[in-house]
Amino acid sequence: MKYIGRILCLVLCGMLLATVSVWLMRQGRIETLELRPGPQSGVEFAGLDRGKVNINLATREQLEELPGIGPALAKNIVAYREENGIQSRAQLKKVPKLGPKAFEQCAGFLRVPGAKEPLDGTAVHPESYAAAKALLKLCDFTEADIGTETIAALPARAKAIGFERLCAETGAGKETLEDIIAELLRPGRDMRDELPPPLLRTDVMGMEDLKPGMELSGTVRNVIDFGAFVDIGVHQDGLVHISEISNERVEKVSDVLKVGDEVKVKLLDVDFDKKRISLSMKALLNDEAEDAE
């Protein structure tokens, strides 16, 4: 009986440990999911990026869903992170095979809370750091004020100075500056939560349904210097490069597109391994012009 009692005790302890382990895993999963930028794919973004992905906590699967990152790069990021830790967005450039193009596309989706560079913990894309810092300086703030009660006066000071002057001195458009201001006030917000969902095609449910030449409708989720990310409803945003927006030369994407715009695009290419979707507004305009002739 004594041995039977011990065996029962061990079984009960094992069941208790298993229950606790499952609970902890679920808690960890919930916390990780909360880092995902939105219902679409865990990423999407703008001069601001829509992501809330903590680079030091994100799973490999979540990293795979970011623009510019496929399974191989996600694996490299996790391996590099485990060995070195990641203290800044710029450190991502040291990850093997993560080149300039991939960095440009994914950096804004990845947050580094507590980084030496405060902007690394916000949705402001690295290419907009200079504009953000210039804006703060013009309005008599510092990066240490980001997300604090002190910076609540930023919108009023910006308005007092005038966006015409701010745009001229920061080199950024008004919409970009407005987005930066909103993010500095409340780092980590996902303004896309307030946007309408894209109009979906019934025959397109995921990336596997995409074929070059398709005409699609979508919602602009992020505007950056090199183009705009468009949500076409397949759990991965597509990129309209600045050269594919219009037949006319586009100096600033923010002069033509803004977050929330509903657009029609033509699918140029799909890279399933790297999860990159290339879209064009210009190609669709050219097709419509040819049909009208």
N, C-alpha and C positions, 0 to 999 in steps of 0.2 A: 504493500500500500504506500510505503514511504516513497518508493521509486516512481510509482504511478502519480503520486502528488507532485513530485519534482518535474515529471514529464508534462503534466497538465500546466504547471506554473510556467515552464519554458514555452509551451505552445501559446499560452495566453500573452506572455511577454512579446513573443514574436508577432502575434496578431496586433498587439498595441503599437509596436514599432512600425509595422507595415502601414497601419492606419495613419500614424503621425507622419510617415514619409510621404504618403499620398497627399495628405493635407498640405504639407510644406511645398510639394511640387506644384500643387494647384495654386497655392498662394504666389509662388514664384512666377507661374505662367500668367496669372492675372496681372502682376506687376509689369511683366514684360509686354503684355498686350497693350497696357496703358501707354507704353512708349511709342506705339505705332501711331503714325500721323493721322490716320483716318480710316474710314470703312473700305476704302479702295484697295490699298495694297500695303499699307504700312509706310508708304512714302508718297510724296508729291510735294512740289515746293515753289518760293518767290524771291528776286532780289531778296525775296523771302523764300524760304522753303517750307513746305508744309509739314515736314517731318518733326517728330519728337523722339527720334531714335537715339538713345544713349549708346554711344559707340562702345562703351565698356560693359554694357549689359545685354546688348542685342544678341539674339541667337543667330546662328549661321543662316537659318531659313529666312529670318527677317532681313538680314543684310542682302541676301540674294534678290530680294524684291526691289531694292533701291536702283534708280537709274544708273546705268554704267557698271553695275556689279552683277556678275553671274556666279554660278556655283564655285568656280575656281578661285575667283577673287575673294569671295566671301570666306572661303576656307583659308586663304592666305591672311586675311585680316584677323580672323580668329586666332590663327597660329601666332601671328606677330603680337597680337594683344596679350596672349597668354604668356609670352616670353618677355615682353617689354612693358606692357601697359601702354595706354595712349593718353597723353596729357594735353594734346592739342590737335586741332584739325590738320594743321600743317604737317604733323607727324605721320599722317596717312600717306604722304608722298614717299615714305620710306618702306611702305609695304611692297613686297616683291610683286612686280607686274602691274602695279596700280599706277598707270601713266597719267599724264596731264589731262587727257580727255575724260577718263573715268573720274578723276578727282574733281574736275569741273562740274560733272553731272551729279556726283553723289555727296560732295562735301556739305552742301547746305542742308541735307536731310539728317546729318549726323551731329548730335549734340555732345559737348564735352563739359558737363557741369563742373564748376569749380576750377576751370582752366585759368591759367595765368592771363590769357586773353579773354576778357569777359564776353566778347561777342561770340566766342566759340560755344557758349551755352545758350545762344539764341537762334532764331530762324533766319537771321541775316546771313546771306551768302558771303563767303570770303571776298568775292569780287566787289561787294558793296561795303566792305569794311572802311575804306578810305572815305566814302561819302558819309557813313554813319559817324565816324570820328570827327569829320569836319562839321557835321551838323551839331554834334554835342558841344564842340568848342565854340561855335558861333552863338549857341544858346546858353553859354556859360555853365555847362555841365561837364562831368568827367565820366569815364566808363564805370567808375565805382558807383555811380548813381543809378545804373541800369537796374530796373525792377524794384527800386526803392520808392518810398513816399516822396522823396525829394524831387524825383523826376516827373512828378505829376504835373508840374508847371510847364513841361516841355511844349505841349501843343499851343499854349497861350503865348509863349515866347517866340515860337516859330511863326505864329500868326502875326505877332507884333513886328518881327523882322521882315516878314513878307516872303512868300514862296518864290517870287521872281528873283530876289537876291540870293535866297538859299539855293535855288537850282543853279544859278550862275556860279556860286562859290563852291558848291559841292560836286558839280558836274553830273548831278542826278536829276531825273524828271520829277515832277510834282507827285505823281502817283507812287513812285518808288520811295520818295521821302515820307509820304503819308504812311506807307506800309512800315517803313523803318521806325517811325515815331510810335506807331501802335505796338510794334514788337518790343521796343525799348521800355515802353510803359508796362507791358505784360509779357515778358519773355515766355515762350513756349506755347502761346495760344495757337490755335489752328483756325485761322479765319475761314478756311474752306468749309468748316462745319456749317456755316451760314449760307453757303452757296447752293443753288439748285442742282439736282443730279443731272447728269448728261442724258440726252435723248438717245436711247439705245436701239440698235437694230436687232430684230428678233433672231437673226441668224448668226449673231456674234455674241457669244457668251464668255469667251476667254481668248487668250492670246493664240491658242491653237486654231481658232476659227478665222484668224486674220490672213488675208491674202493681198499681196501688192496690187494696187489699182483700185481697191475698195474706196468708196466714198462714205465718209463717216461724219457724224455730228459729235461735238464735244464741248466741254467747258474748260476755259483757261484756268488752271490751278496755280500757276506760278509764272512770273515774268522775270527773266534775268537778262543779262547783257547779250548772251549769245542766242537767245530765242525764248520760246515759251513752252511750258509743259501743259499738255492738254489731256484731260480725263475723257477717254472714249468708252469707259465702262467695262474694261477688260481686266481690272485689278492691276494695271500697270500703265502709268501715264506715258504718252507719246511725246516726242520732242519735235516742235516745228522750229527748225533752225532759222536764224535771222535772214538767211539768204533765200528761204522758202516761204516767206510771209507775203511778199508782194513782188510784182514785176518792176516796181519802182524801188530805188535804193532806200533802204531803211537805216537811218542813222541810229535811232534808239528804239528798241522794241517797245518800251513803255509809251512811246508817242503813238503807237498803232494799236497795241493790245493792253488790256488790263485784266487783273484777276476777276473772274466771274463772267467774262465775255463768252457768249455762245458762238461757236465757229463751226464752219464746215471744212473738212480737210480730206485730202487724198492720201491713202497709205502708200508710202514709197518702199519701205523695207521693214522686215522684222528679223531681229537677231534673237533667236530663242535661247541660245546659250548665255548671252550677256543680258538678256531681257531688255533689249533696246528696240523701241518702236520709232521709226522715222516717218514724220508726217509732212505734208505740204499744203499750204493754202494757195500758193501761187499756181501749182499744177492744176488745181481744180478750177481756178479762174481761167487758165489757158484752155482747158477743156470746154468750158462754157462758151468762151469766145469762138472757138472752132465750130461748135454746134450752131452758133448763131449765124455763122457765115453761109 
